[in-house]
Amino acid sequence: MSTAQFEGGYIPWRETRIKKIVSVMGEGFFKDATGLELGCGYGHTGRELIDRFNCKMTFADGRPTHPAGFAKINPDQELMLLDQDKPW
């Protein structure tokens, strides 16, 4: 997977987003916590929380194009594909 699609504004935006979430909730909130990332795309945010705080994450997304990219970033995690346009 090429990282070119994440160049430009995405990486700083993601880093700012994570920094804001952690500043609001506090680092202690995430230590060994369990979390759910809905609309996770490739799971960048959840991966950061796993790596920084040893969180246990559940990931879900609705786009059938995301599992391959998700698996490259999160080979040790499972992605729930929840297509809201079809019955579960």
Secondary structure, DSSP 8 states (H G I E B T S, - for coil): --SGGGTTTHHHHHHHHHHHHHHHH-HHHHTT-EEEEET-TT-HHHHHHHHHH--EEEEEE--TTSHHHHHHH-TTS-EEE--TTS--
